[in-house]
C-alpha cells in the first residue's frame, strides 16, 4: 500500500509540474506578444526580431 501511495504522489507531482510549466509558457508567450506589439508600434526592429526569435524557439 505504501508503494502505491509513493507512486501516486510522484504522479501528482509530475502532473503539477506539467501544469505549472504550461502556465508559465502561456504567460511568457502573452508577454512576448505584448512586447512585440510595442516594438512594432515604436519601430524597434531589433527588439522585434529578438522577441520573434524567442517566440519561435519556445514553439519547438
Secondary structure, 3 states (H helix, E strand, C coil): CHHHHHHHHHHHHHHHHHHHHHHHHHHHHHHHHHHHHHHHHHCCHHHHHHHHHHHHHHCC
